[in-house]
Amino acid sequence: MQSNACAAVLGLARLTLLEARRTAVGKAALAAIAIAVSLALFVDRIVLTDQERATVVTYAVIVRLAIVLILGQAIIANTVRDLNERIIDNFLALPLTRMQYVLGKWLGWTLVAVLCALSAGLPLFGFTSTPGRLPWTLSFAAEAVVVASLALVLALALGRIVTAVFAFCCLYLFARVSSMLVLLSVNMGANHGSLLDRFDARYVEFAGYLLPRMDRFAETAWLSGGPIRFGPDLLQGAIYVVLLGAVAHIELRRKQF
């Protein structure tokens, strides 16, 4: 029985990979990488000093945002389609629980996310004098796993493409700038300001604790010779993925299929 469940989960993961191929997620990622390389080479032609550093940083910033948006949109659209067209009923008719269904989808999309992130890191290895290329690529792969998990949970919870994509963009943006918002709130009188200022600061600080520090993943400073801290990324990424799994379990128990 357990072997049948594992086979069903792996089969669903394989179907997810085929669905990603059918919807040209890989082609979209390759197109984004090509555009990012082109823009980075354009920057290389117009800057006068530190050309390689400017080129690498430009590429890293553009390709990271593009890959994240492609993954989020693809995962949300596919999952919402399964819910709206009742495709999920066909899977649940198999010897497959709801969490096993989510696990199969998560495995498939996680593999797609990792492949996209690794592909995005390959052009960096063309700059032989740039430090931190491998840590940046691996850290971006970890970030892509967290992003895929977040998109999957939002699609299951909200059930609408536009709403889920909007929530995904807002959460990702806040996760990237939350540390900066906390610092701004402190400097604007969180400790000695009015009651409303202190409430706003504590609210922003509390909200920041609910999301992973995305600004610590794949830092562009690593590509400029900055100190590399890879351990905290993996730890908080693993914790957040487990928490998202718990949220997905609660959401699936609430839904009626």
Backbone bond lengths (Angstrom), bond angles and torsions (degrees), N, CA, C in turn:
res aa  C-N    CA-C-N  psi(-1)  N-CA   C-N-CA  omega(-1)  CA-C   N-CA-C  phi
1 M - - - 1.463 - - 1.527 110.70 -
2 Q 1.343 115.21 -43.64 1.452 119.13 -179.40 1.529 110.92 -68.09
3 S 1.340 116.20 -37.02 1.460 119.19 177.72 1.518 111.22 -66.08
4 N 1.347 117.41 -35.57 1.460 120.72 177.31 1.521 110.95 -65.24
5 A 1.347 116.29 -39.23 1.458 119.82 178.48 1.527 111.21 -65.83
6 C 1.328 116.52 -41.81 1.473 120.27 178.39 1.520 110.61 -63.73
7 A 1.332 115.91 -40.67 1.461 119.18 178.42 1.522 111.23 -65.03
8 A 1.342 116.57 -38.19 1.464 119.82 178.23 1.518 111.45 -66.40
9 V 1.337 117.21 -40.93 1.467 120.93 178.52 1.522 110.89 -63.94
10 L 1.317 116.38 -44.94 1.468 120.05 178.92 1.530 110.98 -66.34
11 G 1.328 116.27 -36.39 1.461 119.04 176.57 1.519 111.97 -64.49
12 L 1.325 116.28 -39.76 1.459 120.11 177.37 1.527 111.01 -66.36
13 A 1.325 116.22 -37.93 1.466 119.40 176.12 1.523 110.55 -62.36
14 R 1.326 116.31 -40.74 1.472 120.05 178.35 1.529 110.47 -64.98
15 L 1.329 117.61 -41.46 1.458 120.44 176.80 1.522 111.54 -62.18
16 T 1.329 116.75 -35.76 1.460 120.65 177.39 1.529 110.97 -65.19
17 L 1.326 116.20 -39.90 1.464 119.83 175.90 1.529 110.82 -62.53
18 L 1.330 116.92 -42.42 1.461 120.05 178.42 1.527 111.06 -65.37
19 E 1.326 116.94 -36.98 1.464 120.68 177.40 1.526 110.85 -65.67
20 A 1.333 116.38 -39.93 1.467 119.31 176.74 1.525 110.81 -63.57
21 R 1.317 116.07 -37.52 1.464 119.39 177.12 1.524 111.14 -67.93
22 R 1.327 116.65 -40.33 1.468 120.29 -178.97 1.520 111.54 -65.08
23 T 1.330 117.04 -38.26 1.465 121.16 -179.42 1.523 112.70 -86.56
24 A 1.337 117.00 9.22 1.473 122.86 172.36 1.517 112.64 60.76
25 V 1.333 116.61 38.39 1.462 119.33 175.58 1.528 110.34 -65.76
26 G 1.335 115.59 -41.37 1.454 119.20 178.86 1.517 112.35 -63.17
27 K 1.333 116.84 -41.50 1.462 119.78 178.29 1.520 111.72 -64.91
28 A 1.330 116.13 -38.45 1.461 119.19 177.42 1.520 111.05 -64.64
29 A 1.341 117.02 -39.98 1.460 120.50 178.13 1.525 111.14 -65.01
30 L 1.340 116.57 -42.26 1.465 119.68 178.48 1.524 110.98 -64.99
31 A 1.330 116.95 -38.14 1.460 119.89 177.06 1.530 111.03 -64.38
32 A 1.342 116.30 -40.42 1.466 119.65 177.85 1.522 111.28 -64.41
33 I 1.330 116.70 -39.36 1.466 120.43 178.12 1.523 110.41 -64.38
34 A 1.338 116.55 -42.71 1.462 120.11 179.49 1.527 111.43 -63.73
35 I 1.332 116.94 -41.45 1.467 120.28 178.49 1.525 110.64 -65.18
36 A 1.347 116.47 -41.90 1.462 120.09 178.99 1.529 111.22 -62.86
37 V 1.340 116.85 -40.91 1.464 120.49 177.53 1.525 110.36 -63.14
38 S 1.328 116.82 -42.43 1.463 120.39 -179.85 1.528 111.64 -62.68
39 L 1.323 116.47 -44.66 1.463 119.62 178.93 1.526 111.54 -66.00
40 A 1.345 116.00 -38.15 1.460 119.36 178.44 1.526 111.19 -64.89
41 L 1.332 117.25 -40.34 1.467 120.46 177.55 1.521 111.26 -67.31
42 F 1.330 116.39 -32.08 1.463 119.30 174.99 1.526 111.01 -65.06
43 V 1.326 116.09 -41.27 1.466 119.81 176.31 1.521 110.54 -62.65
44 D 1.321 116.26 -37.62 1.459 120.39 178.45 1.521 112.11 -60.48
45 R 1.329 116.93 -29.53 1.463 120.64 -178.30 1.513 113.32 -81.09
46 I 1.331 117.41 -20.29 1.468 119.10 -173.41 1.531 113.59 -106.62
47 V 1.339 118.72 -19.04 1.459 119.66 178.96 1.524 109.02 -82.62
48 L 1.317 116.18 153.22 1.453 121.22 -176.28 1.519 112.93 -101.71
49 T 1.337 117.30 -30.12 1.460 120.59 -179.15 1.524 109.73 -128.28
50 D 1.337 115.69 155.77 1.465 121.96 179.80 1.530 111.17 49.57
51 Q 1.310 116.04 51.85 1.462 120.58 -174.99 1.528 112.12 -63.17
52 E 1.320 116.68 -45.64 1.461 118.95 -177.75 1.515 111.34 -65.65
53 R 1.325 117.28 -40.74 1.461 119.59 179.40 1.521 110.66 -64.26
54 A 1.330 117.30 -44.52 1.462 120.44 179.06 1.527 111.05 -62.83
55 T 1.328 116.67 -39.43 1.458 120.66 179.91 1.521 111.46 -64.82
56 V 1.317 116.40 -46.42 1.465 121.11 -178.07 1.526 110.84 -65.49
57 V 1.314 117.48 -45.05 1.465 120.65 -178.68 1.532 110.36 -64.76
58 T 1.327 117.35 -42.08 1.465 120.66 177.91 1.520 111.27 -60.25
59 Y 1.312 115.84 -45.79 1.470 119.75 179.08 1.525 111.16 -61.91
60 A 1.334 117.43 -45.22 1.464 121.10 -176.95 1.524 111.51 -62.07
61 V 1.324 116.97 -42.88 1.464 120.41 -178.79 1.524 111.04 -65.49
62 I 1.329 116.90 -45.48 1.463 120.70 -175.76 1.524 111.04 -69.77
63 V 1.335 117.23 -46.59 1.463 119.26 -174.61 1.525 111.09 -69.44
64 R 1.316 118.37 -32.73 1.462 119.88 179.27 1.526 110.71 -64.56
65 L 1.322 117.02 -47.53 1.460 120.02 -179.95 1.525 111.22 -64.59
66 A 1.328 117.27 -40.58 1.462 120.44 -178.48 1.528 111.37 -65.60
67 I 1.327 117.49 -45.31 1.467 120.55 -179.26 1.524 110.63 -64.45
68 V 1.319 117.41 -41.07 1.466 120.86 179.60 1.527 110.69 -61.43
69 L 1.326 117.41 -45.28 1.463 120.45 -179.38 1.531 111.56 -67.06
70 I 1.325 117.31 -38.60 1.466 120.27 178.53 1.520 110.63 -64.02
71 L 1.323 116.78 -45.77 1.461 120.40 179.58 1.528 111.26 -63.28
72 G 1.318 116.90 -47.23 1.457 120.39 -178.54 1.518 112.16 -59.74
73 Q 1.330 116.81 -46.31 1.463 120.29 -178.74 1.523 111.36 -66.16
74 A 1.327 117.31 -41.56 1.469 120.32 -177.78 1.526 111.36 -66.90
75 I 1.320 117.38 -44.70 1.469 120.97 -178.21 1.519 110.80 -66.28
76 I 1.310 116.98 -43.71 1.464 120.40 -178.67 1.525 110.49 -65.59
77 A 1.331 117.08 -45.54 1.468 120.05 -179.12 1.522 111.33 -62.40
78 N 1.320 117.88 -42.64 1.463 120.80 -179.58 1.523 111.95 -66.52
79 T 1.331 116.77 -43.58 1.465 120.05 -177.63 1.517 111.97 -69.01
80 V 1.325 116.93 -41.88 1.466 120.22 178.44 1.525 110.58 -64.88
81 R 1.326 117.80 -36.70 1.465 120.19 177.08 1.526 110.69 -63.25
82 D 1.327 117.32 -40.34 1.465 120.26 176.51 1.523 111.47 -60.21
83 L 1.332 116.44 -37.69 1.462 119.94 -179.19 1.521 111.46 -74.43
84 N 1.327 117.28 -46.10 1.469 120.45 -175.32 1.518 112.78 -70.71
85 E 1.324 117.59 -37.40 1.453 121.30 -178.70 1.531 112.35 -91.05
86 R 1.316 116.61 7.72 1.463 124.10 177.21 1.522 112.34 59.09
87 I 1.340 116.17 27.68 1.458 119.20 175.70 1.525 110.59 -66.09
88 I 1.324 115.53 -27.98 1.465 119.97 179.77 1.526 110.99 -62.22
89 D 1.356 117.20 -28.29 1.460 119.60 178.79 1.523 111.67 -63.62
90 N 1.322 116.49 -35.28 1.465 119.70 178.68 1.527 111.50 -65.52
91 F 1.325 116.35 -36.88 1.461 119.70 178.60 1.523 111.27 -72.67
92 L 1.333 116.39 -40.24 1.462 119.31 -178.76 1.522 111.98 -72.19
93 A 1.339 117.32 -15.70 1.462 119.75 174.35 1.517 111.85 -72.35
94 L 1.326 116.27 -18.28 1.459 121.27 175.52 1.528 109.45 -79.55
95 P 1.327 118.42 169.98 1.482 119.56 174.62 1.522 109.83 -70.71
96 L 1.331 114.74 71.53 1.456 121.26 -172.61 1.522 108.41 -143.95
97 T 1.313 117.30 122.83 1.459 120.52 176.98 1.532 109.75 -79.51
98 R 1.313 115.57 171.85 1.462 119.69 -179.27 1.523 111.25 -65.98
99 M 1.316 117.03 -40.98 1.455 119.10 179.01 1.518 111.24 -68.53
100 Q 1.323 117.42 -33.12 1.463 119.41 176.28 1.529 110.72 -68.29
101 Y 1.319 116.31 -33.71 1.464 119.45 174.34 1.523 110.27 -62.29
102 V 1.327 116.44 -47.49 1.466 120.04 179.09 1.520 111.02 -63.69
103 L 1.326 116.17 -38.49 1.468 119.69 179.45 1.526 111.05 -63.52
104 G 1.338 116.63 -41.34 1.451 119.39 177.89 1.518 112.33 -64.00
105 K 1.346 116.69 -44.06 1.461 119.89 177.23 1.523 110.41 -63.98
106 W 1.325 116.58 -39.93 1.470 120.21 -178.53 1.524 111.03 -65.58
107 L 1.323 117.13 -41.43 1.460 119.67 178.99 1.525 111.20 -62.60
108 G 1.328 116.07 -43.32 1.452 119.45 -179.82 1.516 112.67 -64.04
109 W 1.319 116.38 -48.40 1.464 119.56 -178.30 1.528 111.68 -71.60
110 T 1.323 117.07 -29.76 1.460 119.09 175.96 1.519 111.12 -64.44
111 L 1.314 116.30 -41.77 1.463 119.81 177.50 1.530 110.76 -63.85
112 V 1.323 117.00 -41.25 1.467 120.16 176.48 1.526 110.51 -61.27
113 A 1.342 116.63 -43.60 1.463 120.22 -179.41 1.526 111.78 -63.47
114 V 1.333 116.50 -42.51 1.463 119.96 179.99 1.524 110.80 -64.94
115 L 1.320 117.15 -42.55 1.458 120.39 178.80 1.527 111.38 -62.82
116 C 1.322 116.96 -41.31 1.468 120.03 178.09 1.521 110.81 -64.29
117 A 1.343 117.12 -42.20 1.460 120.34 -179.52 1.517 111.80 -66.06
118 L 1.332 116.76 -42.47 1.466 119.77 178.47 1.526 110.96 -65.31
119 S 1.329 116.53 -38.11 1.462 119.54 176.95 1.523 111.22 -64.79
120 A 1.329 116.28 -36.54 1.465 119.69 178.13 1.523 111.94 -67.04
121 G 1.327 117.20 -28.24 1.460 119.98 -179.55 1.511 114.32 -83.34
122 L 1.333 117.83 -15.40 1.466 120.31 -177.15 1.531 113.44 -61.13
123 P 1.345 120.23 -44.32 1.474 118.27 -179.82 1.530 113.88 -60.11
124 L 1.321 118.03 -23.20 1.463 119.72 179.69 1.525 111.76 -65.31
125 F 1.325 116.77 -27.60 1.458 119.55 -178.09 1.528 112.32 -74.07
126 G 1.336 116.37 -5.74 1.443 119.26 172.64 1.517 113.07 -77.29
127 F 1.336 116.25 -15.26 1.467 121.02 177.33 1.526 107.46 -99.00
128 T 1.292 115.59 92.80 1.470 121.16 -169.97 1.523 113.13 -67.20
129 S 1.319 118.06 -26.28 1.466 119.66 -177.38 1.523 112.83 -93.04
130 T 1.324 117.37 5.90 1.464 120.87 -179.60 1.525 110.38 -88.62
131 P 1.330 118.62 124.53 1.476 120.56 179.26 1.526 111.15 -80.97
132 G 1.333 116.04 163.29 1.463 121.70 171.08 1.508 115.54 70.16
133 R 1.328 118.12 21.11 1.472 119.24 -177.79 1.521 111.86 -69.39
134 L 1.323 117.10 -45.98 1.465 120.12 -179.45 1.529 111.98 -67.22
135 P 1.339 120.00 -47.51 1.474 118.58 176.65 1.523 112.85 -59.40
136 W 1.329 117.15 -38.46 1.466 119.35 179.03 1.523 110.41 -62.80
137 T 1.314 117.13 -43.79 1.461 120.94 -178.96 1.525 111.41 -64.40
138 L 1.332 116.99 -44.97 1.463 120.12 179.59 1.526 111.16 -66.21
139 S 1.320 116.84 -39.23 1.455 119.90 178.18 1.529 111.34 -66.08
140 F 1.321 116.05 -37.51 1.465 119.09 176.97 1.529 110.86 -66.30
141 A 1.335 117.13 -35.02 1.462 120.14 175.26 1.528 110.91 -62.32
142 A 1.338 116.74 -41.38 1.467 120.19 176.83 1.529 110.72 -64.44
143 E 1.318 116.65 -40.78 1.468 120.08 176.97 1.528 110.80 -62.61
144 A 1.325 117.14 -39.50 1.463 120.55 179.96 1.526 111.29 -63.76
145 V 1.335 117.64 -35.72 1.459 120.97 177.00 1.533 110.43 -64.02
146 V 1.327 116.76 -44.23 1.469 120.75 178.16 1.524 110.22 -63.27
147 V 1.328 116.43 -42.36 1.468 120.93 179.90 1.528 110.50 -62.62
148 A 1.328 117.53 -44.35 1.463 120.71 178.67 1.525 111.20 -62.22
149 S 1.323 117.64 -41.01 1.460 121.35 179.04 1.521 110.91 -63.97
150 L 1.335 116.72 -43.01 1.465 121.06 179.68 1.523 110.85 -63.71
151 A 1.327 117.32 -44.50 1.466 120.52 -179.85 1.518 111.36 -62.88
152 L 1.330 117.51 -39.99 1.455 120.86 -179.89 1.521 111.65 -64.63
153 V 1.324 117.08 -43.55 1.463 120.82 -179.67 1.531 110.83 -67.05
154 L 1.322 117.79 -41.83 1.466 120.32 179.09 1.525 111.38 -63.66
155 A 1.336 116.77 -38.30 1.457 119.33 178.44 1.525 110.94 -65.55
156 L 1.331 117.73 -41.24 1.464 121.03 178.66 1.526 111.55 -67.30
157 A 1.324 116.54 -37.11 1.462 120.01 -175.25 1.524 112.60 -78.20
158 L 1.328 117.38 -41.19 1.463 120.84 -172.89 1.523 112.39 -93.80
159 G 1.318 117.85 -37.32 1.456 120.66 174.27 1.516 115.72 73.32
160 R 1.318 118.53 8.69 1.467 122.81 177.09 1.520 108.81 -131.44
161 I 1.333 116.21 135.91 1.459 119.81 -173.71 1.527 110.99 -65.56
162 V 1.330 117.35 -49.96 1.464 120.14 -175.66 1.522 110.67 -63.35
163 T 1.320 116.88 -45.57 1.456 120.71 -179.20 1.524 111.26 -64.12
164 A 1.330 116.70 -44.29 1.459 120.45 -178.52 1.528 111.68 -67.06
165 V 1.332 117.35 -40.44 1.471 120.12 178.45 1.520 110.79 -65.59
166 F 1.329 116.42 -41.14 1.468 119.81 178.18 1.527 111.04 -63.51
167 A 1.338 116.60 -44.15 1.466 119.84 177.85 1.522 111.01 -64.46
168 F 1.319 116.74 -38.65 1.465 120.87 178.44 1.525 111.17 -62.07
169 C 1.318 117.08 -46.87 1.471 120.46 179.69 1.527 111.28 -62.90
170 C 1.331 116.46 -42.36 1.472 119.90 -179.64 1.523 111.14 -64.69
171 L 1.328 117.26 -45.42 1.461 120.29 -178.84 1.520 111.48 -65.94
172 Y 1.328 117.07 -40.65 1.464 119.55 179.87 1.526 110.65 -66.40
173 L 1.340 116.64 -42.92 1.458 119.76 178.89 1.524 111.17 -62.98
174 F 1.334 116.15 -42.97 1.463 118.86 179.55 1.524 111.09 -65.98
175 A 1.327 116.95 -37.39 1.464 120.15 179.35 1.533 111.33 -64.70
176 R 1.319 117.07 -29.27 1.462 120.13 179.89 1.525 112.43 -80.72
177 V 1.340 117.48 -29.87 1.474 119.66 -174.66 1.521 111.89 -113.26
178 S 1.330 118.62 8.01 1.466 120.11 -175.42 1.525 112.00 -61.61
179 S 1.338 117.00 -40.77 1.465 119.36 179.98 1.523 110.99 -62.83
180 M 1.325 116.44 -39.06 1.466 119.64 178.36 1.524 111.18 -66.88
181 L 1.332 117.71 -38.39 1.462 120.73 178.33 1.524 111.14 -65.22
182 V 1.331 116.65 -38.13 1.463 119.74 178.03 1.525 110.42 -63.51
183 L 1.319 117.27 -44.19 1.464 120.77 178.39 1.519 111.33 -63.17
184 L 1.331 116.93 -39.98 1.460 119.88 178.68 1.524 111.15 -64.73
185 S 1.327 116.67 -41.29 1.464 119.87 -179.82 1.520 111.36 -65.81
186 V 1.330 117.07 -35.43 1.463 120.40 177.25 1.516 110.51 -66.77
187 N 1.302 116.77 -42.62 1.462 120.57 -178.91 1.516 112.73 -71.45
188 M 1.325 117.16 -19.56 1.465 120.46 -178.39 1.522 111.94 -93.25
189 G 1.313 117.26 14.60 1.459 119.26 172.16 1.498 114.94 100.06
190 A 1.339 116.45 38.30 1.458 118.95 -179.78 1.515 111.87 -68.25
191 N 1.338 116.66 -30.47 1.457 119.78 -177.16 1.522 112.81 -93.73
192 H 1.320 116.51 -29.75 1.465 119.43 -175.72 1.523 112.52 -123.08
193 G 1.323 118.81 6.23 1.447 121.07 -179.81 1.517 111.98 -83.81
194 S 1.328 114.28 -162.91 1.453 119.94 179.79 1.527 110.45 -73.34
195 L 1.316 115.23 173.73 1.457 120.55 179.60 1.522 110.69 -62.54
196 L 1.334 116.74 -39.23 1.459 120.17 179.29 1.527 111.14 -66.46
197 D 1.340 117.54 -38.48 1.468 120.51 177.64 1.525 111.06 -63.68
198 R 1.324 115.80 -42.59 1.465 118.48 179.75 1.522 111.55 -67.19
199 F 1.346 116.77 -36.78 1.463 119.87 177.96 1.525 110.62 -65.43
200 D 1.332 116.29 -43.49 1.470 119.75 179.14 1.523 110.85 -61.30
201 A 1.325 116.59 -41.92 1.467 120.09 -178.83 1.522 111.09 -65.25
202 R 1.322 117.52 -44.96 1.456 120.34 179.76 1.537 111.37 -67.06
203 Y 1.339 116.03 -34.69 1.454 119.56 178.57 1.527 110.84 -65.37
204 V 1.334 116.15 -45.13 1.469 120.22 178.33 1.522 110.46 -64.00
205 E 1.332 116.87 -40.10 1.455 120.36 -179.53 1.528 110.89 -65.92
206 F 1.332 117.08 -42.18 1.458 120.62 178.86 1.523 111.20 -65.43
207 A 1.342 116.77 -42.76 1.463 120.36 178.32 1.521 111.15 -62.94
208 G 1.335 116.75 -34.86 1.458 120.12 178.43 1.517 112.70 -65.03
209 Y 1.336 117.04 -30.55 1.463 120.46 178.94 1.533 112.05 -71.93
210 L 1.337 117.75 -20.87 1.457 120.90 -177.85 1.518 112.80 -80.54
211 L 1.315 117.49 -12.81 1.458 121.59 -177.52 1.523 109.72 -122.15
212 P 1.316 117.36 151.43 1.469 119.26 177.31 1.525 110.38 -71.19
213 R 1.304 116.33 154.03 1.456 121.94 177.85 1.531 108.93 -78.43
214 M 1.329 116.78 87.93 1.455 120.44 -179.07 1.520 112.47 -65.73
215 D 1.332 117.03 -21.27 1.461 118.51 179.08 1.527 111.61 -70.35
216 R 1.326 117.73 -13.48 1.463 121.05 177.32 1.524 112.50 -88.67
217 F 1.329 117.17 -11.99 1.458 120.89 177.35 1.527 109.44 -85.37
218 A 1.325 116.23 134.85 1.467 122.17 172.66 1.524 111.85 46.14
219 E 1.312 116.40 56.16 1.458 120.44 -179.48 1.525 110.13 -67.60
220 T 1.329 115.75 135.62 1.464 119.31 177.98 1.519 111.63 -67.87
221 A 1.334 116.36 -20.54 1.469 119.28 177.61 1.524 111.51 -63.78
222 W 1.335 117.04 -26.72 1.464 119.75 177.61 1.520 110.94 -62.00
223 L 1.338 116.35 -32.68 1.458 120.72 -179.09 1.522 112.40 -79.86
224 S 1.317 116.11 -4.37 1.467 121.09 178.27 1.519 111.90 -112.13
225 G 1.322 116.78 13.20 1.459 120.60 179.03 1.509 114.54 92.69
226 G 1.328 118.93 10.58 1.449 121.82 179.35 1.512 112.06 -73.50
227 P 1.342 116.99 164.96 1.473 120.11 -179.94 1.524 111.05 -65.33
228 I 1.333 115.95 139.72 1.462 122.05 -176.69 1.522 109.07 -104.23
229 R 1.322 115.82 122.19 1.464 122.34 176.14 1.530 107.09 -123.18
230 F 1.318 115.31 96.88 1.465 120.83 -172.11 1.523 112.49 -95.02
231 G 1.327 117.36 -27.76 1.460 121.09 -176.01 1.512 114.76 -61.15
232 P 1.348 119.61 -49.71 1.469 120.02 -178.73 1.523 113.20 -58.92
233 D 1.345 117.25 -31.18 1.457 119.59 178.75 1.525 110.95 -61.80
234 L 1.326 115.99 -49.58 1.458 120.10 -178.53 1.523 111.91 -64.25
235 L 1.324 116.83 -39.88 1.460 120.61 -178.06 1.523 111.43 -64.90
236 Q 1.323 117.20 -52.63 1.454 118.73 -178.04 1.528 111.38 -70.14
237 G 1.335 117.59 -29.69 1.459 119.59 174.92 1.511 111.51 -64.68
238 A 1.334 117.22 -44.19 1.461 121.14 179.44 1.531 110.88 -64.43
239 I 1.325 117.30 -41.99 1.467 120.93 179.54 1.529 110.46 -63.09
240 Y 1.322 116.15 -42.97 1.460 119.49 -177.02 1.518 111.61 -69.20
241 V 1.325 117.44 -36.81 1.468 120.09 177.49 1.526 110.34 -63.89
242 V 1.336 117.31 -40.21 1.471 120.53 176.85 1.525 110.65 -63.25
243 L 1.322 116.97 -42.38 1.468 120.41 178.40 1.527 111.26 -64.00
244 L 1.325 116.67 -40.15 1.461 119.61 177.12 1.525 110.97 -64.58
245 G 1.337 116.98 -35.37 1.453 120.02 175.51 1.516 111.86 -62.67
246 A 1.338 116.90 -39.63 1.461 120.46 176.72 1.527 111.37 -64.79
247 V 1.325 116.34 -40.90 1.475 120.37 177.45 1.527 110.52 -62.99
248 A 1.327 116.74 -42.49 1.462 120.16 178.54 1.529 111.22 -62.71
249 H 1.332 117.02 -39.17 1.463 120.66 178.51 1.525 110.82 -62.54
250 I 1.326 116.47 -43.92 1.468 120.23 179.01 1.522 110.88 -65.04
251 E 1.336 116.30 -41.74 1.461 120.31 -178.11 1.522 111.65 -66.39
252 L 1.312 117.52 -38.62 1.463 120.07 179.83 1.516 111.91 -70.44
253 R 1.325 117.55 -32.19 1.460 120.17 175.68 1.525 111.23 -68.86
254 R 1.323 115.97 -28.65 1.472 120.37 -179.88 1.518 111.89 -78.13
255 K 1.312 117.92 -33.56 1.461 121.46 -174.72 1.524 110.85 -75.42
256 Q 1.312 114.35 153.06 1.462 121.89 176.69 1.522 108.31 -112.90
257 F 1.330 116.84 114.36 1.477 121.40 179.16 1.530 108.99 -103.53
